[in-house]
Amino acid sequence: MPPRRIRTATTLALVAMAAGALVTPAVAGSAADRHFPTRQAIEAAVRDGAPGVVAEARDRNGRWSGTAGAGDLRSGRERSPRDRYRVGSITKTFVATVLLQLEAEGRLSLDDTVERWLPGTVHGNGHDGSRITLRQLLNHTSGISSYTRDGTFVEQVLRDGFFEHRYDTWTPRQLVDLALRHPPDFAPGTDWKYSNTNYVLAGMTVEKVTGHSYAEEIERRILRPLRLRATSVPGTDPRPPRPGSRAYSRLSDDPAASLHDVSAVNPSMAGAAGEMISDSADLQRFYRTLLKGGLLPPRQLKEMTTTVAMDPRRPGRRYGLGLMRLELSCGTAVWGHRGDVHGSSSQALTTRDALHSLAVNVNGDWSGGDLAVAEAEFCG
């Protein structure tokens, strides 16, 4: 959702360090030693320009968490392991899980067309919802353009127009209509391209099938049963997550652009594609439970983990149904998702056996570093 990620100059790193950047492992001794590379990686992210980082890992030996840098650049307050944050596109895994649960209940088929459930919604300018399946929405092979690439949306939400429009409410239909201004990226099923529009449509489908919003279904089917008390679907509520850190963005591709506090924003501009809030502990519990089969029957979990190539030039990255498979440099494969939204960059990953997991968040949407943290944690 945010502007293209850019490596920052050293100046912001100095600001963050002056604001009290430090690394604080949650536990000492052997756990700290085991996760020393991860601790180094989050510290390096701050040196490279991230305002602050929070990470938590779980393995056979227990839990480790660490923080680096500032949660508030103005006051110097540090990041906390208890921080809640906007998780962006990690929301997609929750939405996909609900649709797969509905399939398991016999209420829909992933081979149903979009037209069957949302008649007339995907139509015109080369689009035909009768040729696109729900499965193609979930694995990004629909060809529907992402509304986040529309010029009006970019200016009002991701650039200078943010300050005038940060509290605007966007309906799912408005977001879809922005995407339909543009021709399809390719014919359905012939290629792969990430599109936030796919998951806005998936959220609309959940509501059509159940009579309840996707937020209500996520709450009923996932959040309450797993007791994910730090996780929420905020709807149109612009208030920053609490407890949490401030969120920062440049609202520009220019690495020299001014830094802005974007903590408060109406999350309806992301909707079912990326509006959720969580923390590192909840994210790990969700993904570990999901991969262990605690949320889906075997057939649906197999469907979710059946992947397509994302980029032929990067064969180690594949996409399932709201779930990404990433092969790291050491050959370890991890499953999960990343999420980028105003002032927040997150990643939640677990091994397929769900015995080793990681969640990491940077409270800036330009600086990167979370992949390096994953490499450090799983490859060490």
Number of C-alpha atoms within 10 A of each C-alpha: 22 25 21 14 17 16 14 18 14 13 13 18 23 17 20 26 21 14 20 20 27 21 21 20 21 15 13 10 8 10 17 18 13 14 21 15 20 27 25 15 23 31 24 18 24 29 24 20 26 29 33 33 35 30 29 26 25 20 15 9 11 9 16 22 27 25 26 33 35 31 29 22 24 11 10 17 16 24 28 23 23 16 19 24 29 33 29 29 27 26 26 30 25 27 26 26 23 23 27 26 19 18 15 16 10 9 12 18 16 17 12 15 20 25 18 13 20 17 12 13 17 22 14 13 11 15 22 19 22 17 16 23 21 28 26 22 29 27 29 27 25 30 24 31 25 24 27 22 15 16 12 13 18 19 14 16 25 25 17 14 15 18 14 10 15 18 19 17 17 15 15 19 13 13 23 22 16 19 24 23 14 18 14 18 17 17 16 21 17 9 16 20 18 18 24 27 28 28 30 26 25 25 24 18 21 24 17 14 15 13 11 12 17 25 22 16 20 19 19 13 16 18 20 12 10 16 13 18 11 20 23 19 22 18 17 18 14 17 13 19 22 12 13 20 26 24 28 24 25 26 26 19 14 12 15 11 11 10 14 14 15 21 22 17 21 22 28 22 27 26 29 31 27 27 26 25 22 22 29 27 23 19 26 23 17 20 28 25 15 21 22 15 15 14 21 19 13 13 10 20 20 15 14 24 19 16 17 18 18 22 14 9 8 11 11 16 18 21 25 24 28 23 26 24 25 21 17 17 11 10 11 13 17 23 24 28 25 23 24 25 26 28 25 26 29 31 25 27 28 27 21 20 12 22 14 21 28 29 28 27 31 33 31 30 28 28 24 22 24 24 15 16 27 27 18 19 21 24 14 13
